Amino acid sequence: MVRDLYSSLTAREQRALRWSAAATAAALWLATAWADPWILVTVPMIAVAYFGFVARSRRNGVAPDDGDSDWDF
């Protein structure tokens, strides 16, 4: 449903939608950080640590999971 709506938009409308979503995310981020400033520091540090872990794992040759696990969903 959302994909059909998005694909029916013109390129200009799609670009406006993406920019408004980014602006909304930034506004929510800053509003939340206004209430608790540690969020401005903690969340980016967690993201950097995660991406550093992923980069180090790829560099060391750790293969990604092939999807054949014991989970039964």
Secondary structure, 3 states (H helix, E strand, C coil): CHHHHHHHCCHHHHHHHHHHHHHHHHHHHHHHHHHCCHHHHHHHHHHHHHHHHHHHHHHCCCCCCCCCCCCCC
